[in-house]
Amino acid sequence: MKGVTRHRKFARQIGLNAHLLSVTQSYRSAGINGYIQALLKHLPGAGADLPELSFTAYLRDPGYRPPEGLQVARSGWDTSNPWRRILWEQTALAAVSRDLDVLHGLAYIAPLAAACPTVITVHDLSFLRFPDAFRRFNRTYLSLFTRLSVRKAACVIADSESTRRDVIELCGVPSERVVTVYSGVSEAFTPAPAEDVAEFRRRRGLPERFILFLGTLEPRKNLGRLIEAYAVLRRNQGAGAPRLVIAGGKGWFYENLFSLVTELDLEDAVLFPGYVPAAELPWWYRAAEIFVYPSLFEGFGLPVVEAMRCGTPTITSSASSLPEVAGHAALLVHPDDTEGLVSAMERILGSADLRQTLVQAGLLQAAQFSWSRTATETAGIYRAILSKGPGASHAA
């Protein structure tokens, strides 16, 4: 991998570590990857103001096609292997940083020997808040390198105020160096005509009425609680209750979910369709009667905003960042409150007025989150660092 060629005489060079980007259709292409792809798409449009910014994304994925205004430097290293990616970040990327004015680690990490000021995006600190929910290697690597990276960074971007507070508390970063920049939501997430939604249900073999969860199957999503609450709902409402669809790729420590469904005799009522391709996501939200996202912990909680933007009444938990993104447009339930979750689902199912109120409030709330705004605010952080001069490169 070669350094940056300065193709615009007066542009300041911004490097973007995008090695977690993947254009493959799997659960690994969701979450953080969505943030990376959206930011790479929108940053060039935010770079024209003075000082002018030139962007180069450092990545591996051979299938990625950059937008106009974004340079790409593809690594010869196969960084799909975590050990090779770590070595690449700390050696090859550190060497390239000598040609940059700012280097942005889009997911937690930057080279500890970077020769320019660094910016780090922290999406959440679940690996510090809930260490037992992570495999040992992931937990150890993220805990160590995130702490080291953010303490050295000129600025840390947090996806929410909740994450900002966690970075300050758990990583010891001074508050003035941690900035909240909310993620955006793609404009593809909009309501659709009822007849088109019905046709999608038919093509996908989905029930006419169903309650949806959509996300990676992992412990902090609190899916055991959702399944238990649904079992109570079904006992209360009988066979007329909507089905429960738990959509998303298998992450880790998910096996007990299937045994719980069997134990509660819900095999015919709970569907696990697996990973949903990004292009289909809006249709799954639109097709659902309710979207339920009872997560224990989220750095931002993008599925909540996506569902609201599609016009789907939403229930989420009162934990971490979720009240920030939901505002007053969703029903909030404590993540440990099974009966509260049952009650919230019954309230929405039983009241057309409440459904309509949540739909309208959700559309207004979700409209606040756009990727163009995220990119503009992120570019503003680069310019603020550049205005401070070389001394910004080694913040204590």
Summary of the structure (lengths in Angstrom):
residues: 396
radius of gyration: 21.7
end to end distance: 29.6
largest distance: 69.7
contacts: 1351
relative contact order: 0.13
helix: 47%
strand: 16%
